[in-house]
Amino acid sequence: MFRYTRKYFGLSPSNYINGIRLQQAEIQLRTTDRQITQIALACGFYDCAYFSKLFKKNYAESPLVYRKNHFEKA
């Protein structure tokens, strides 16, 4: 599996999966008012500090700041 994901996606399996999880979290941060902890857990991150660190690394903002700047009001 490692070779397959590296060959076709240019990422390790864990980086590929985390990317998908972060995309789902990003959507929920923009479109729901769920707590950030609930979003992290729902997306498969069982360590909220790790989720926040990874989110900030990929989106250049913490989840809280991202939500404040990008929340889509219904």
N, CA, C, O and CB atoms as a CASP TS submission, in Angstrom:
PFRMAT TS
TARGET T0000
AUTHOR 0000-0000-0000
METHOD Language model
MODEL 1
PARENT N/A
ATOM      1  N   MET     1       0.820  -1.180   0.000  1.00  0.00           N
ATOM      2  CA  MET     1       0.000   0.000   0.000  1.00  0.00           C
ATOM      3  C   MET     1       0.874   1.258   0.000  1.00  0.00           C
ATOM      4  O   MET     1       0.541   2.247  -0.654  1.00  0.00           O
ATOM      5  CB  MET     1      -0.938  -0.010   1.202  1.00  0.00           C
ATOM      6  N   PHE     2       1.982   1.221   0.726  1.00  0.00           N
ATOM      7  CA  PHE     2       2.860   2.382   0.781  1.00  0.00           C
ATOM      8  C   PHE     2       3.345   2.756  -0.613  1.00  0.00           C
ATOM      9  O   PHE     2       3.312   3.925  -0.996  1.00  0.00           O
ATOM     10  CB  PHE     2       4.052   2.109   1.702  1.00  0.00           C
ATOM     11  N   ARG     3       3.791   1.768  -1.365  1.00  0.00           N
ATOM     12  CA  ARG     3       4.291   2.054  -2.722  1.00  0.00           C
ATOM     13  C   ARG     3       3.191   2.582  -3.628  1.00  0.00           C
ATOM     14  O   ARG     3       3.425   3.483  -4.433  1.00  0.00           O
ATOM     15  CB  ARG     3       4.904   0.798  -3.342  1.00  0.00           C
ATOM     16  N   TYR     4       2.004   2.031  -3.502  1.00  0.00           N
ATOM     17  CA  TYR     4       0.881   2.458  -4.334  1.00  0.00           C
ATOM     18  C   TYR     4       0.536   3.922  -4.077  1.00  0.00           C
ATOM     19  O   TYR     4       0.438   4.717  -5.011  1.00  0.00           O
ATOM     20  CB  TYR     4      -0.344   1.573  -4.073  1.00  0.00           C
ATOM     21  N   THR     5       0.355   4.270  -2.809  1.00  0.00           N
ATOM     22  CA  THR     5      -0.013   5.658  -2.512  1.00  0.00           C
ATOM     23  C   THR     5       1.127   6.606  -2.838  1.00  0.00           C
ATOM     24  O   THR     5       0.887   7.731  -3.278  1.00  0.00           O
ATOM     25  CB  THR     5      -0.411   5.806  -1.043  1.00  0.00           C
ATOM     26  N   ARG     6       2.353   6.177  -2.632  1.00  0.00           N
ATOM     27  CA  ARG     6       3.501   7.027  -2.968  1.00  0.00           C
ATOM     28  C   ARG     6       3.565   7.231  -4.480  1.00  0.00           C
ATOM     29  O   ARG     6       3.839   8.335  -4.951  1.00  0.00           O
ATOM     30  CB  ARG     6       4.828   6.399  -2.446  1.00  0.00           C
ATOM     31  N   LYS     7       3.312   6.167  -5.236  1.00  0.00           N
ATOM     32  CA  LYS     7       3.395   6.249  -6.698  1.00  0.00           C
ATOM     33  C   LYS     7       2.270   7.107  -7.278  1.00  0.00           C
ATOM     34  O   LYS     7       2.525   7.959  -8.128  1.00  0.00           O
ATOM     35  CB  LYS     7       3.349   4.845  -7.310  1.00  0.00           C
ATOM     36  N   TYR     8       1.049   6.898  -6.839  1.00  0.00           N
ATOM     37  CA  TYR     8      -0.102   7.560  -7.454  1.00  0.00           C
ATOM     38  C   TYR     8      -0.473   8.907  -6.827  1.00  0.00           C
ATOM     39  O   TYR     8      -1.059   9.762  -7.491  1.00  0.00           O
ATOM     40  CB  TYR     8      -1.281   6.655  -7.383  1.00  0.00           C
ATOM     41  N   PHE     9      -0.136   9.092  -5.568  1.00  0.00           N
ATOM     42  CA  PHE     9      -0.518  10.335  -4.900  1.00  0.00           C
ATOM     43  C   PHE     9       0.679  11.160  -4.444  1.00  0.00           C
ATOM     44  O   PHE     9       0.526  12.323  -4.071  1.00  0.00           O
ATOM     45  CB  PHE     9      -1.393  10.028  -3.716  1.00  0.00           C
ATOM     46  N   GLY    10       1.861  10.570  -4.470  1.00  0.00           N
ATOM     47  CA  GLY    10       3.053  11.281  -4.032  1.00  0.00           C
ATOM     48  C   GLY    10       3.115  11.485  -2.527  1.00  0.00           C
ATOM     49  O   GLY    10       3.851  12.344  -2.040  1.00  0.00           O
ATOM     50  N   LEU    11       2.344  10.699  -1.794  1.00  0.00           N
ATOM     51  CA  LEU    11       2.267  10.831  -0.339  1.00  0.00           C
ATOM     52  C   LEU    11       2.335   9.464   0.323  1.00  0.00           C
ATOM     53  O   LEU    11       2.015   8.445  -0.289  1.00  0.00           O
ATOM     54  CB  LEU    11       0.977  11.557   0.072  1.00  0.00           C
ATOM     55  N   SER    12       2.753   9.456   1.577  1.00  0.00           N
ATOM     56  CA  SER    12       2.669   8.221   2.348  1.00  0.00           C
ATOM     57  C   SER    12       1.196   7.960   2.658  1.00  0.00           C
ATOM     58  O   SER    12       0.386   8.885   2.602  1.00  0.00           O
ATOM     59  CB  SER    12       3.523   8.307   3.666  1.00  0.00           C
ATOM     60  N   PRO    13       0.837   6.725   2.982  1.00  0.00           N
ATOM     61  CA  PRO    13      -0.566   6.439   3.305  1.00  0.00           C
ATOM     62  C   PRO    13      -1.104   7.315   4.438  1.00  0.00           C
ATOM     63  O   PRO    13      -2.236   7.791   4.360  1.00  0.00           O
ATOM     64  CB  PRO    13      -0.717   4.978   3.681  1.00  0.00           C
ATOM     65  N   SER    14      -0.314   7.533   5.482  1.00  0.00           N
ATOM     66  CA  SER    14      -0.811   8.349   6.601  1.00  0.00           C
ATOM     67  C   SER    14      -1.006   9.804   6.187  1.00  0.00           C
ATOM     68  O   SER    14      -1.970  10.437   6.618  1.00  0.00           O
ATOM     69  CB  SER    14       0.158   8.272   7.789  1.00  0.00           C
ATOM     70  N   ASN    15      -0.119  10.345   5.366  1.00  0.00           N
ATOM     71  CA  ASN    15      -0.293  11.725   4.897  1.00  0.00           C
ATOM     72  C   ASN    15      -1.507  11.845   3.984  1.00  0.00           C
ATOM     73  O   ASN    15      -2.227  12.842   4.037  1.00  0.00           O
ATOM     74  CB  ASN    15       0.967  12.203   4.160  1.00  0.00           C
ATOM     75  N   TYR    16      -1.736  10.847   3.156  1.00  0.00           N
ATOM     76  CA  TYR    16      -2.904  10.851   2.273  1.00  0.00           C
ATOM     77  C   TYR    16      -4.199  10.828   3.093  1.00  0.00           C
ATOM     78  O   TYR    16      -5.115  11.612   2.842  1.00  0.00           O
ATOM     79  CB  TYR    16      -2.856   9.642   1.308  1.00  0.00           C
ATOM     80  N   ILE    17      -4.262   9.935   4.058  1.00  0.00           N
ATOM     81  CA  ILE    17      -5.455   9.813   4.902  1.00  0.00           C
ATOM     82  C   ILE    17      -5.668  11.083   5.724  1.00  0.00           C
ATOM     83  O   ILE    17      -6.795  11.566   5.838  1.00  0.00           O
ATOM     84  CB  ILE    17      -5.335   8.591   5.835  1.00  0.00           C
ATOM     85  N   ASN    18      -4.601  11.622   6.292  1.00  0.00           N
ATOM     86  CA  ASN    18      -4.734  12.864   7.064  1.00  0.00           C
ATOM     87  C   ASN    18      -5.211  14.012   6.186  1.00  0.00           C
ATOM     88  O   ASN    18      -5.965  14.869   6.647  1.00  0.00           O
ATOM     89  CB  ASN    18      -3.398  13.232   7.721  1.00  0.00           C
ATOM     90  N   GLY    19      -4.786  14.041   4.936  1.00  0.00           N
ATOM     91  CA  GLY    19      -5.251  15.073   4.013  1.00  0.00           C
ATOM     92  C   GLY    19      -6.751  14.995   3.796  1.00  0.00           C
ATOM     93  O   GLY    19      -7.436  16.018   3.780  1.00  0.00           O
ATOM     94  N   ILE    20      -7.258  13.787   3.629  1.00  0.00           N
ATOM     95  CA  ILE    20      -8.705  13.597   3.460  1.00  0.00           C
ATOM     96  C   ILE    20      -9.442  14.007   4.737  1.00  0.00           C
ATOM     97  O   ILE    20     -10.476  14.673   4.674  1.00  0.00           O
ATOM     98  CB  ILE    20      -9.027  12.116   3.101  1.00  0.00           C
ATOM     99  N   ARG    21      -8.912  13.612   5.883  1.00  0.00           N
ATOM    100  CA  ARG    21      -9.534  13.980   7.162  1.00  0.00           C
ATOM    101  C   ARG    21      -9.560  15.497   7.344  1.00  0.00           C
ATOM    102  O   ARG    21     -10.558  16.055   7.799  1.00  0.00           O
ATOM    103  CB  ARG    21      -8.783  13.323   8.335  1.00  0.00           C
ATOM    104  N   LEU    22      -8.460  16.159   6.988  1.00  0.00           N
ATOM    105  CA  LEU    22      -8.400  17.618   7.126  1.00  0.00           C
ATOM    106  C   LEU    22      -9.388  18.309   6.191  1.00  0.00           C
ATOM    107  O   LEU    22      -9.982  19.324   6.556  1.00  0.00           O
ATOM    108  CB  LEU    22      -6.982  18.119   6.845  1.00  0.00           C
ATOM    109  N   GLN    23      -9.564  17.767   4.993  1.00  0.00           N
ATOM    110  CA  GLN    23     -10.545  18.352   4.069  1.00  0.00           C
ATOM    111  C   GLN    23     -11.949  18.274   4.660  1.00  0.00           C
ATOM    112  O   GLN    23     -12.722  19.228   4.572  1.00  0.00           O
ATOM    113  CB  GLN    23     -10.504  17.634   2.703  1.00  0.00           C
ATOM    114  N   GLN    24     -12.268  17.140   5.260  1.00  0.00           N
ATOM    115  CA  GLN    24     -13.586  16.984   5.880  1.00  0.00           C
ATOM    116  C   GLN    24     -13.744  17.932   7.070  1.00  0.00           C
ATOM    117  O   GLN    24     -14.808  18.521   7.262  1.00  0.00           O
ATOM    118  CB  GLN    24     -13.798  15.527   6.332  1.00  0.00           C
ATOM    119  N   ALA    25     -12.696  18.075   7.855  1.00  0.00           N
ATOM    120  CA  ALA    25     -12.740  18.994   8.994  1.00  0.00           C
ATOM    121  C   ALA    25     -12.909  20.433   8.517  1.00  0.00           C
ATOM    122  O   ALA    25     -13.670  21.199   9.108  1.00  0.00           O
ATOM    123  CB  ALA    25     -11.461  18.863   9.845  1.00  0.00           C
ATOM    124  N   GLU    26     -12.214  20.797   7.465  1.00  0.00           N
ATOM    125  CA  GLU    26     -12.302  22.150   6.915  1.00  0.00           C
ATOM    126  C   GLU    26     -13.727  22.464   6.473  1.00  0.00           C
ATOM    127  O   GLU    26     -14.226  23.561   6.721  1.00  0.00           O
ATOM    128  CB  GLU    26     -11.334  22.314   5.734  1.00  0.00           C
ATOM    129  N   ILE    27     -14.377  21.519   5.829  1.00  0.00           N
ATOM    130  CA  ILE    27     -15.770  21.700   5.400  1.00  0.00           C
ATOM    131  C   ILE    27     -16.666  21.909   6.618  1.00  0.00           C
ATOM    132  O   ILE    27     -17.509  22.805   6.625  1.00  0.00           O
ATOM    133  CB  ILE    27     -16.258  20.478   4.573  1.00  0.00           C
ATOM    134  N   GLN    28     -16.483  21.086   7.642  1.00  0.00           N
ATOM    135  CA  GLN    28     -17.318  21.211   8.840  1.00  0.00           C
ATOM    136  C   GLN    28     -17.060  22.519   9.587  1.00  0.00           C
ATOM    137  O   GLN    28     -17.986  23.102  10.151  1.00  0.00           O
ATOM    138  CB  GLN    28     -17.071  20.032   9.772  1.00  0.00           C
ATOM    139  N   LEU    29     -15.825  22.977   9.595  1.00  0.00           N
ATOM    140  CA  LEU    29     -15.524  24.257  10.247  1.00  0.00           C
ATOM    141  C   LEU    29     -16.227  25.408   9.537  1.00  0.00           C
ATOM    142  O   LEU    29     -16.668  26.364  10.175  1.00  0.00           O
ATOM    143  CB  LEU    29     -14.007  24.505  10.277  1.00  0.00           C
ATOM    144  N   ARG    30     -16.327  25.312   8.224  1.00  0.00           N
ATOM    145  CA  ARG    30     -16.977  26.368   7.442  1.00  0.00           C
ATOM    146  C   ARG    30     -18.494  26.316   7.522  1.00  0.00           C
ATOM    147  O   ARG    30     -19.151  27.353   7.436  1.00  0.00           O
ATOM    148  CB  ARG    30     -16.550  26.275   6.002  1.00  0.00           C
ATOM    149  N   THR    31     -19.057  25.129   7.683  1.00  0.00           N
ATOM    150  CA  THR    31     -20.498  24.972   7.480  1.00  0.00           C
ATOM    151  C   THR    31     -21.303  24.557   8.709  1.00  0.00           C
ATOM    152  O   THR    31     -22.533  24.543   8.653  1.00  0.00           O
ATOM    153  CB  THR    31     -20.720  23.980   6.424  1.00  0.00           C
ATOM    154  N   THR    32     -20.649  24.222   9.808  1.00  0.00           N
ATOM    155  CA  THR    32     -21.390  23.822  11.007  1.00  0.00           C
ATOM    156  C   THR    32     -20.934  24.649  12.201  1.00  0.00           C
ATOM    157  O   THR    32     -19.911  25.333  12.154  1.00  0.00           O
ATOM    158  CB  THR    32     -21.202  22.312  11.294  1.00  0.00           C
ATOM    159  N   ASP    33     -21.711  24.569  13.259  1.00  0.00           N
ATOM    160  CA  ASP    33     -21.306  25.236  14.495  1.00  0.00           C
ATOM    161  C   ASP    33     -20.889  24.215  15.556  1.00  0.00           C
ATOM    162  O   ASP    33     -20.884  24.518  16.749  1.00  0.00           O
ATOM    163  CB  ASP    33     -22.449  26.116  15.026  1.00  0.00           C
ATOM    164  N   ARG    34     -20.543  23.022  15.119  1.00  0.00           N
ATOM    165  CA  ARG    34     -20.075  21.983  16.035  1.00  0.00           C
ATOM    166  C   ARG    34     -18.784  22.435  16.706  1.00  0.00           C
ATOM    167  O   ARG    34     -18.020  23.215  16.138  1.00  0.00           O
ATOM    168  CB  ARG    34     -19.860  20.644  15.288  1.00  0.00           C
ATOM    169  N   GLN    35     -18.550  21.945  17.901  1.00  0.00           N
ATOM    170  CA  GLN    35     -17.307  22.260  18.600  1.00  0.00           C
ATOM    171  C   GLN    35     -16.129  21.671  17.834  1.00  0.00           C
ATOM    172  O   GLN    35     -16.250  20.629  17.190  1.00  0.00           O
ATOM    173  CB  GLN    35     -17.338  21.724  20.053  1.00  0.00           C
ATOM    174  N   ILE    36     -15.007  22.341  17.911  1.00  0.00           N
ATOM    175  CA  ILE    36     -13.816  21.893  17.189  1.00  0.00           C
ATOM    176  C   ILE    36     -13.401  20.503  17.653  1.00  0.00           C
ATOM    177  O   ILE    36     -12.966  19.682  16.845  1.00  0.00           O
ATOM    178  CB  ILE    36     -12.658  22.888  17.384  1.00  0.00           C
ATOM    179  N   THR    37     -13.531  20.236  18.939  1.00  0.00           N
ATOM    180  CA  THR    37     -13.205  18.903  19.458  1.00  0.00           C
ATOM    181  C   THR    37     -14.089  17.842  18.816  1.00  0.00           C
ATOM    182  O   THR    37     -13.603  16.772  18.448  1.00  0.00           O
ATOM    183  CB  THR    37     -13.363  18.865  20.989  1.00  0.00           C
ATOM    184  N   GLN    38     -15.375  18.126  18.678  1.00  0.00           N
ATOM    185  CA  GLN    38     -16.295  17.173  18.044  1.00  0.00           C
ATOM    186  C   GLN    38     -15.916  16.946  16.584  1.00  0.00           C
ATOM    187  O   GLN    38     -15.964  15.815  16.100  1.00  0.00           O
ATOM    188  CB  GLN    38     -17.750  17.679  18.142  1.00  0.00           C
ATOM    189  N   ILE    39     -15.544  18.001  15.889  1.00  0.00           N
ATOM    190  CA  ILE    39     -15.147  17.876  14.486  1.00  0.00           C
ATOM    191  C   ILE    39     -13.891  17.027  14.373  1.00  0.00           C
ATOM    192  O   ILE    39     -13.813  16.139  13.525  1.00  0.00           O
ATOM    193  CB  ILE    39     -14.915  19.265  13.855  1.00  0.00           C
ATOM    194  N   ALA    40     -12.916  17.294  15.215  1.00  0.00           N
ATOM    195  CA  ALA    40     -11.669  16.524  15.187  1.00  0.00           C
ATOM    196  C   ALA    40     -11.950  15.041  15.394  1.00  0.00           C
ATOM    197  O   ALA    40     -11.443  14.200  14.651  1.00  0.00           O
ATOM    198  CB  ALA    40     -10.692  17.035  16.264  1.00  0.00           C
ATOM    199  N   LEU    41     -12.751  14.722  16.394  1.00  0.00           N
ATOM    200  CA  LEU    41     -13.071  13.318  16.672  1.00  0.00           C
ATOM    201  C   LEU    41     -13.856  12.685  15.531  1.00  0.00           C
ATOM    202  O   LEU    41     -13.593  11.542  15.158  1.00  0.00           O
ATOM    203  CB  LEU    41     -13.864  13.202  17.972  1.00  0.00           C
ATOM    204  N   ALA    42     -14.815  13.414  14.976  1.00  0.00           N
ATOM    205  CA  ALA    42     -15.633  12.887  13.881  1.00  0.00           C
ATOM    206  C   ALA    42     -14.794  12.616  12.633  1.00  0.00           C
ATOM    207  O   ALA    42     -15.139  11.753  11.827  1.00  0.00           O
ATOM    208  CB  ALA    42     -16.761  13.863  13.548  1.00  0.00           C
ATOM    209  N   CYS    43     -13.711  13.341  12.477  1.00  0.00           N
ATOM    210  CA  CYS    43     -12.853  13.171  11.297  1.00  0.00           C
ATOM    211  C   CYS    43     -11.714  12.188  11.545  1.00  0.00           C
ATOM    212  O   CYS    43     -10.858  12.007  10.679  1.00  0.00           O
ATOM    213  CB  CYS    43     -12.282  14.512  10.873  1.00  0.00           C
ATOM    214  N   GLY    44     -11.693  11.556  12.707  1.00  0.00           N
ATOM    215  CA  GLY    44     -10.714  10.511  12.969  1.00  0.00           C
ATOM    216  C   GLY    44      -9.464  10.960  13.689  1.00  0.00           C
ATOM    217  O   GLY    44      -8.496  10.203  13.764  1.00  0.00           O
ATOM    218  N   PHE    45      -9.454  12.162  14.217  1.00  0.00           N
ATOM    219  CA  PHE    45      -8.320  12.637  15.007  1.00  0.00           C
ATOM    220  C   PHE    45      -8.671  12.458  16.477  1.00  0.00           C
ATOM    221  O   PHE    45      -9.596  13.094  16.981  1.00  0.00           O
ATOM    222  CB  PHE    45      -7.975  14.136  14.683  1.00  0.00           C
ATOM    223  N   TYR    46      -7.933  11.593  17.162  1.00  0.00           N
ATOM    224  CA  TYR    46      -8.237  11.304  18.556  1.00  0.00           C
ATOM    225  C   TYR    46      -7.387  12.124  19.515  1.00  0.00           C
ATOM    226  O   TYR    46      -7.528  12.008  20.732  1.00  0.00           O
ATOM    227  CB  TYR    46      -8.043   9.835  18.831  1.00  0.00           C
ATOM    228  N   ASP    47      -6.508  12.948  18.967  1.00  0.00           N
ATOM    229  CA  ASP    47      -5.697  13.875  19.751  1.00  0.00           C
ATOM    230  C   ASP    47      -5.960  15.267  19.193  1.00  0.00           C
ATOM    231  O   ASP    47      -5.491  15.606  18.107  1.00  0.00           O
ATOM    232  CB  ASP    47      -4.157  13.506  19.698  1.00  0.00           C
ATOM    233  N   CYS    48      -6.703  16.063  19.931  1.00  0.00           N
ATOM    234  CA  CYS    48      -7.113  17.383  19.432  1.00  0.00           C
ATOM    235  C   CYS    48      -5.931  18.321  19.247  1.00  0.00           C
ATOM    236  O   CYS    48      -5.955  19.176  18.361  1.00  0.00           O
ATOM    237  CB  CYS    48      -8.115  18.014  20.382  1.00  0.00           C
ATOM    238  N   ALA    49      -4.899  18.175  20.068  1.00  0.00           N
ATOM    239  CA  ALA    49      -3.706  19.010  19.903  1.00  0.00           C
ATOM    240  C   ALA    49      -3.018  18.679  18.581  1.00  0.00           C
ATOM    241  O   ALA    49      -2.558  19.575  17.873  1.00  0.00           O
ATOM    242  CB  ALA    49      -2.725  18.810  21.089  1.00  0.00           C
ATOM    243  N   TYR    50      -2.951  17.389  18.252  1.00  0.00           N
ATOM    244  CA  TYR    50      -2.357  16.972  16.980  1.00  0.00           C
ATOM    245  C   TYR    50      -3.193  17.484  15.810  1.00  0.00           C
ATOM    246  O   TYR    50      -2.646  17.948  14.810  1.00  0.00           O
ATOM    247  CB  TYR    50      -2.230  15.434  16.917  1.00  0.00           C
ATOM    248  N   PHE    51      -4.511  17.401  15.934  1.00  0.00           N
ATOM    249  CA  PHE    51      -5.401  17.923  14.896  1.00  0.00           C
ATOM    250  C   PHE    51      -5.135  19.409  14.669  1.00  0.00           C
ATOM    251  O   PHE    51      -4.987  19.845  13.528  1.00  0.00           O
ATOM    252  CB  PHE    51      -6.878  17.695  15.281  1.00  0.00           C
ATOM    253  N   SER    52      -5.075  20.178  15.735  1.00  0.00           N
ATOM    254  CA  SER    52      -4.851  21.619  15.611  1.00  0.00           C
ATOM    255  C   SER    52      -3.501  21.919  14.971  1.00  0.00           C
ATOM    256  O   SER    52      -3.393  22.801  14.119  1.00  0.00           O
ATOM    257  CB  SER    52      -4.936  22.290  16.980  1.00  0.00           C
ATOM    258  N   LYS    53      -2.484  21.189  15.381  1.00  0.00           N
ATOM    259  CA  LYS    53      -1.140  21.385  14.822  1.00  0.00           C
ATOM    260  C   LYS    53      -1.125  21.071  13.329  1.00  0.00           C
ATOM    261  O   LYS    53      -0.580  21.840  12.537  1.00  0.00           O
ATOM    262  CB  LYS    53      -0.113  20.500  15.559  1.00  0.00           C
ATOM    263  N   LEU    54      -1.715  19.959  12.951  1.00  0.00           N
ATOM    264  CA  LEU    54      -1.748  19.548  11.550  1.00  0.00           C
ATOM    265  C   LEU    54      -2.602  20.499  10.717  1.00  0.00           C
ATOM    266  O   LEU    54      -2.240  20.827   9.587  1.00  0.00           O
ATOM    267  CB  LEU    54      -2.281  18.118  11.428  1.00  0.00           C
ATOM    268  N   PHE    55      -3.724  20.940  11.262  1.00  0.00           N
ATOM    269  CA  PHE    55      -4.596  21.871  10.551  1.00  0.00           C
ATOM    270  C   PHE    55      -3.857  23.179  10.288  1.00  0.00           C
ATOM    271  O   PHE    55      -3.892  23.703   9.175  1.00  0.00           O
ATOM    272  CB  PHE    55      -5.891  22.131  11.354  1.00  0.00           C
ATOM    273  N   LYS    56      -3.197  23.697  11.301  1.00  0.00           N
ATOM    274  CA  LYS    56      -2.470  24.962  11.145  1.00  0.00           C
ATOM    275  C   LYS    56      -1.336  24.819  10.136  1.00  0.00           C
ATOM    276  O   LYS    56      -1.071  25.742   9.365  1.00  0.00           O
ATOM    277  CB  LYS    56      -1.915  25.432  12.498  1.00  0.00           C
ATOM    278  N   LYS    57      -0.675  23.681  10.138  1.00  0.00           N
ATOM    279  CA  LYS    57       0.413  23.441   9.180  1.00  0.00           C
ATOM    280  C   LYS    57      -0.114  23.462   7.744  1.00  0.00           C
ATOM    281  O   LYS    57       0.566  23.958   6.845  1.00  0.00           O
ATOM    282  CB  LYS    57       1.103  22.089   9.473  1.00  0.00           C
ATOM    283  N   ASN    58      -1.302  22.935   7.523  1.00  0.00           N
ATOM    284  CA  ASN    58      -1.856  22.826   6.173  1.00  0.00           C
ATOM    285  C   ASN    58      -2.655  24.040   5.728  1.00  0.00           C
ATOM    286  O   ASN    58      -2.711  24.335   4.534  1.00  0.00           O
ATOM    287  CB  ASN    58      -2.722  21.623   6.090  1.00  0.00           C
ATOM    288  N   TYR    59      -3.274  24.747   6.664  1.00  0.00           N
ATOM    289  CA  TYR    59      -4.152  25.864   6.307  1.00  0.00           C
ATOM    290  C   TYR    59      -3.638  27.222   6.797  1.00  0.00           C
ATOM    291  O   TYR    59      -4.295  28.241   6.585  1.00  0.00           O
ATOM    292  CB  TYR    59      -5.530  25.621   6.868  1.00  0.00           C
ATOM    293  N   ALA    60      -2.486  27.245   7.439  1.00  0.00           N
ATOM    294  CA  ALA    60      -1.829  28.472   7.917  1.00  0.00           C
ATOM    295  C   ALA    60      -2.661  29.247   8.942  1.00  0.00           C
ATOM    296  O   ALA    60      -2.386  30.417   9.205  1.00  0.00           O
ATOM    297  CB  ALA    60      -1.523  29.376   6.742  1.00  0.00           C
ATOM    298  N   GLU    61      -3.662  28.609   9.512  1.00  0.00           N
ATOM    299  CA  GLU    61      -4.490  29.199  10.568  1.00  0.00           C
ATOM    300  C   GLU    61      -4.925  28.080  11.505  1.00  0.00           C
ATOM    301  O   GLU    61      -5.102  26.938  11.083  1.00  0.00           O
ATOM    302  CB  GLU    61      -5.736  29.955   9.972  1.00  0.00           C
ATOM    303  N   SER    62      -5.094  28.413  12.759  1.00  0.00           N
ATOM    304  CA  SER    62      -5.634  27.422  13.687  1.00  0.00           C
ATOM    305  C   SER    62      -7.087  27.153  13.303  1.00  0.00           C
ATOM    306  O   SER    62      -7.698  27.973  12.618  1.00  0.00           O
ATOM    307  CB  SER    62      -5.522  27.911  15.177  1.00  0.00           C
ATOM    308  N   PRO    63      -7.648  26.029  13.727  1.00  0.00           N
ATOM    309  CA  PRO    63      -9.053  25.757  13.403  1.00  0.00           C
ATOM    310  C   PRO    63      -9.997  26.870  13.870  1.00  0.00           C
ATOM    311  O   PRO    63     -10.946  27.210  13.163  1.00  0.00           O
ATOM    312  CB  PRO    63      -9.477  24.441  14.028  1.00  0.00           C
ATOM    313  N   LEU    64      -9.749  27.432  15.039  1.00  0.00           N
ATOM    314  CA  LEU    64     -10.615  28.492  15.557  1.00  0.00           C
ATOM    315  C   LEU    64     -10.544  29.749  14.686  1.00  0.00           C
ATOM    316  O   LEU    64     -11.577  30.325  14.346  1.00  0.00           O
ATOM    317  CB  LEU    64     -10.229  28.833  16.999  1.00  0.00           C
ATOM    318  N   VAL    65      -9.352  30.168  14.331  1.00  0.00           N
ATOM    319  CA  VAL    65      -9.184  31.354  13.479  1.00  0.00           C
ATOM    320  C   VAL    65      -9.758  31.083  12.092  1.00  0.00           C
ATOM    321  O   VAL    65     -10.393  31.953  11.496  1.00  0.00           O
ATOM    322  CB  VAL    65      -7.686  31.755  13.375  1.00  0.00           C
ATOM    323  N   TYR    66      -9.532  29.874  11.581  1.00  0.00           N
ATOM    324  CA  TYR    66     -10.076  29.517  10.267  1.00  0.00           C
ATOM    325  C   TYR    66     -11.594  29.654  10.273  1.00  0.00           C
ATOM    326  O   TYR    66     -12.175  30.229   9.353  1.00  0.00           O
ATOM    327  CB  TYR    66      -9.669  28.075   9.877  1.00  0.00           C
ATOM    328  N   ARG    67     -12.226  29.128  11.306  1.00  0.00           N
ATOM    329  CA  ARG    67     -13.689  29.201  11.401  1.00  0.00           C
ATOM    330  C   ARG    67     -14.153  30.656  11.449  1.00  0.00           C
ATOM    331  O   ARG    67     -15.113  31.021  10.771  1.00  0.00           O
ATOM    332  CB  ARG    67     -14.191  28.440  12.651  1.00  0.00           C
ATOM    333  N   LYS    68     -13.489  31.476  12.232  1.00  0.00           N
ATOM    334  CA  LYS    68     -13.879  32.887  12.340  1.00  0.00           C
ATOM    335  C   LYS    68     -13.772  33.601  10.996  1.00  0.00           C
ATOM    336  O   LYS    68     -14.586  34.472  10.689  1.00  0.00           O
ATOM    337  CB  LYS    68     -13.007  33.601  13.378  1.00  0.00           C
ATOM    338  N   ASN    69     -12.777  33.238  10.197  1.00  0.00           N
ATOM    339  CA  ASN    69     -12.542  33.912   8.917  1.00  0.00           C
ATOM    340  C   ASN    69     -13.337  33.344   7.749  1.00  0.00           C
ATOM    341  O   ASN    69     -13.523  34.028   6.743  1.00  0.00           O
ATOM    342  CB  ASN    69     -11.096  33.850   8.587  1.00  0.00           C
ATOM    343  N   HIS    70     -13.810  32.105   7.864  1.00  0.00           N
ATOM    344  CA  HIS    70     -14.411  31.431   6.709  1.00  0.00           C
ATOM    345  C   HIS    70     -15.807  30.866   6.947  1.00  0.00           C
ATOM    346  O   HIS    70     -16.352  30.209   6.059  1.00  0.00           O
ATOM    347  CB  HIS    70     -13.524  30.330   6.275  1.00  0.00           C
ATOM    348  N   PHE    71     -16.396  31.096   8.104  1.00  0.00           N
ATOM    349  CA  PHE    71     -17.700  30.505   8.410  1.00  0.00           C
ATOM    350  C   PHE    71     -18.756  31.009   7.430  1.00  0.00           C
ATOM    351  O   PHE    71     -18.884  32.213   7.204  1.00  0.00           O
ATOM    352  CB  PHE    71     -18.117  30.831   9.861  1.00  0.00           C
ATOM    353  N   GLU    72     -19.510  30.074   6.851  1.00  0.00           N
ATOM    354  CA  GLU    72     -20.569  30.404   5.891  1.00  0.00           C
ATOM    355  C   GLU    72     -21.904  30.420   6.623  1.00  0.00           C
ATOM    356  O   GLU    72     -22.407  29.371   7.026  1.00  0.00           O
ATOM    357  CB  GLU    72     -20.599  29.383   4.702  1.00  0.00           C
ATOM    358  N   LYS    73     -22.462  31.578   6.791  1.00  0.00           N
ATOM    359  CA  LYS    73     -23.745  31.690   7.480  1.00  0.00           C
ATOM    360  C   LYS    73     -24.871  31.257   6.558  1.00  0.00           C
ATOM    361  O   LYS    73     -24.890  31.590   5.373  1.00  0.00           O
ATOM    362  CB  LYS    73     -23.978  33.130   7.974  1.00  0.00           C
ATOM    363  N   ALA    74     -25.804  30.513   7.119  1.00  0.00           N
ATOM    364  CA  ALA    74     -26.930  30.001   6.326  1.00  0.00           C
ATOM    365  C   ALA    74     -27.954  31.073   6.070  1.00  0.00           C
ATOM    366  O   ALA    74     -28.966  30.817   5.419  1.00  0.00           O
ATOM    367  CB  ALA    74     -27.588  28.825   7.023  1.00  0.00           C
TER
END
